[in-house]
Structures are given as C-alpha cells and as structure tokens.
Amino acid sequence: MLTRRHVLASAIAAPAILKFGPAHAATNLKISHQFPGGTIDKGDFRDRLVRMFAAEITKRSGGELTADIYANSSLMKTNAQFSAMRKGALDMSLFPLPYAGGEVPETNIGLMPGLVANYDQGMAWKKEAVGKALTDLLADKGIMIISWVWQAGGVASRSKPLVAPEDAKGLKVRGGSREMDMVLQKAGAAVLSLPSNEIYAAMQTGACDAGITSSTSLISFRLEEIAKSLTSGAGQSYWFMLEPLLMSKQIFDGLPKNHQDIIVSVGEAMEPFGRQGAQADDVEVAKVYEKAGAKVSELDAATVGLWRDIARETAWKDYSARTPLAANLMKLASNVT
C-alpha cells in the first residue's frame, strides 16, 4: 500500500533520476596536470591544450560535458595522477607516460633514449602496431589515450654544457625515466628521479647539476634563471617523451555513447596543436636562454648517435628483458621509421 511518505519520496527522487539518466547526464570532468596554469590563449601549450579540449567538449555537447582544470598539481601530486585515473578517482590528466613506470613498467617505452628521432616517427606510433599494443596495455590497466602528444627535450645545466656523453661524467643529472637514468649512469653521471616541476628547486639547492626535460618545461619552469648552459633539442634529440592527454577508462565507460564520441573526436583534433606547440617551443627555448645569458649548444647527428649507442647496450636491453610485453613493444617501436 502506498503511503503519503512513499509518494513524496518518489516525487523528490524523480528529478534526480531524470538529471542523471544516461540520455541527458551533465558531466563535469576534473583534469589535472603538473604544468603552470594560464589561459586558453596564453601560457604553457600543454595547459592551453587542456583548456581548448575542455571548451570544445562543452561546445559540442551543448553544455552536457564540462571540465575543471587543475594546473600545477593543485588537485593531487604529479606521480599520484596515473594511479588515481586507474581507480576512477581522477577523470583526466595530461601526463608524462614514463612517470607511470613504477606502476606499469612497460610505459617507460614513452621515454626510451634514442628510440624516437623526430616528431613524424613519434606520431606514427598511433597508427602502427606499437600504438595498438600500447593502447591495449593501457586499456587493460584502466587508462585511455585521448590525445597523442610528443615532446623533444634538451638539457639545462648550472655549469658546463652537457652535450656529448663524456660531458655527463661527475654531474648530478635528472633524466626523466629509468632508462634515461641508465644511459646517464653509463656515461658517468649520478642521477636523480623527480618530476619536471621539481627540477628548479633541485638545481637551485645544488642537489642537481643538470636537468633533461622537454623544451616547454625548460621554459615554463624558468630554469633559465639558474642555468648557465642549454643543450637544445630543436634540430636533433635523443630525448623524446610521450606526454599524452589520458582518461580514466572507468569514467569514460560510464559516459553515454554520444559523450564518448565527442571526447575521442576532440582529443584527436587537439593533436596538431600539441605538435605545433612542442615544435614552436623547441625553437623558442634557445631564444629564452640566450636572452638570459646562457650558452646554447646544439646536438648533431653524430652526437645523438653516441647517446643511442649507449642506450642500445643498456636501456634498450634492460627494458626488453623486463617482460615479454616490453620486449614486444620495443620490437614494434623499432620497426617504426
């Protein structure tokens, strides 16, 4: 028998059911990253890419999809973001993939020294077998790649330039991945493991002599304020990082199909902007450091080859031996020219 209380309870619940039903659900996504915040028109291109993505999904969904951006790791610490996405505790992050290497060792393929030589080769992964294998691995771990973003890197040093492997001897260097650290150690350096947004403090205190990171981070984290030397990755580089826009698969799978389609479509549409932003910063970084009075050095093909030779004998072998999947990823990536 229905009582007045049951009727009232049903009336109160009805609007909530309508609001959160799959056909008309309004979803607000939380997008986190470690980089300095700006605006959609100005600042670090990675922050701008996320803001452009957020604006476009809102536009295409008629306001049913919105997003809040948390820059500077203001929502959670950098290294916690990958695990949080896997659990569905964070919706999205523009995240340096090898930062997840402690949790999913195979993701270190995203910063394998000497493996990717240019942006064309890196972006080709998406449609090649290595891209499918990496996408499947991440999906199995609860993560989706929404936008593929690659970045070349260079070196900011407090003292002498770090160009050739021999220059690394005796320096304390941040490499950015387990594999890059192996290469640096073989070259005679001591290594530090820390996210790029912590390089400034480490160099400022003398705990770190040189930091290898993307051209954009070399600018955004103002390392020119404490660096006397820059090695640019604009022409040639042995350091290319996969730094994609990622999404929790649990959150994605819970969205209606039309919202999923919008996210995938907009994510792909952001990729040309990501590439243009990275390549523009490869050029801009030299100007920033020259203006600050730093000595700027370039890498040539022969020097990159020396770094690659060390990587092939250390990092490549070590990575391939870790798991059968890692060996397969390394093989597939090596086939992309």
Rosetta blueprint (number, residue, H / E / L):
1 M L
2 L L
3 T L
4 R H
5 R H
6 H H
7 V H
8 L H
9 A H
10 S H
11 A H
12 I H
13 A H
14 A H
15 P H
16 A H
17 I H
18 L H
19 K H
20 F H
21 G L
22 P L
23 A L
24 H L
25 A L
26 A L
27 T E
28 N E
29 L E
30 K E
31 I E
32 S E
33 H L
34 Q L
35 F L
36 P L
37 G L
38 G L
39 T L
40 I L
41 D L
42 K L
43 G L
44 D L
45 F H
46 R H
47 D H
48 R H
49 L H
50 V H
51 R H
52 M H
53 F H
54 A H
55 A H
56 E H
57 I H
58 T H
59 K H
60 R H
61 S L
62 G L
63 G L
64 E L
65 L E
66 T E
67 A E
68 D E
69 I E
70 Y E
71 A L
72 N L
73 S L
74 S L
75 L L
76 M L
77 K L
78 T H
79 N H
80 A H
81 Q H
82 F H
83 S H
84 A H
85 M H
86 R H
87 K H
88 G L
89 A L
90 L L
91 D L
92 M E
93 S E
94 L E
95 F L
96 P L
97 L H
98 P H
99 Y H
100 A H
101 G L
102 G L
103 E L
104 V L
105 P H
106 E H
107 T H
108 N H
109 I H
110 G H
111 L H
112 M L
113 P L
114 G L
115 L L
116 V L
117 A L
118 N L
119 Y H
120 D H
121 Q H
122 G H
123 M H
124 A H
125 W H
126 K H
127 K H
128 E L
129 A H
130 V H
131 G H
132 K H
133 A H
134 L H
135 T H
136 D H
137 L H
138 L H
139 A H
140 D H
141 K L
142 G L
143 I E
144 M E
145 I E
146 I E
147 S E
148 W L
149 V L
150 W E
151 Q E
152 A E
153 G E
154 G E
155 V E
156 A E
157 S E
158 R L
159 S L
160 K L
161 P L
162 L L
163 V L
164 A L
165 P H
166 E H
167 D H
168 A H
169 K L
170 G L
171 L L
172 K E
173 V E
174 R E
175 G L
176 G L
177 S L
178 R H
179 E H
180 M H
181 D H
182 M H
183 V H
184 L H
185 Q H
186 K H
187 A L
188 G L
189 A L
190 A E
191 V E
192 L E
193 S L
194 L L
195 P L
196 S H
197 N H
198 E H
199 I H
200 Y H
201 A H
202 A H
203 M H
204 Q H
205 T H
206 G L
207 A L
208 C L
209 D L
210 A E
211 G E
212 I E
213 T E
214 S E
215 S H
216 T H
217 S H
218 L H
219 I H
220 S H
221 F L
222 R L
223 L H
224 E H
225 E H
226 I L
227 A L
228 K L
229 S E
230 L E
231 T E
232 S E
233 G L
234 A L
235 G L
236 Q L
237 S L
238 Y L
239 W L
240 F E
241 M E
242 L E
243 E L
244 P L
245 L E
246 L E
247 M E
248 S E
249 K H
250 Q H
251 I H
252 F H
253 D H
254 G L
255 L L
256 P L
257 K H
258 N H
259 H H
260 Q H
261 D H
262 I H
263 I H
264 V H
265 S H
266 V H
267 G H
268 E H
269 A H
270 M L
271 E H
272 P H
273 F H
274 G H
275 R H
276 Q H
277 G H
278 A H
279 Q H
280 A H
281 D H
282 D H
283 V H
284 E H
285 V H
286 A H
287 K H
288 V H
289 Y H
290 E H
291 K H
292 A L
293 G L
294 A L
295 K E
296 V E
297 S E
298 E E
299 L L
300 D L
301 A H
302 A H
303 T H
304 V H
305 G H
306 L H
307 W H
308 R H
309 D H
310 I H
311 A H
312 R H
313 E H
314 T L
315 A H
316 W H
317 K H
318 D H
319 Y H
320 S H
321 A H
322 R H
323 T L
324 P H
325 L H
326 A H
327 A H
328 N H
329 L H
330 M H
331 K H
332 L H
333 A H
334 S H
335 N L
336 V L
337 T L
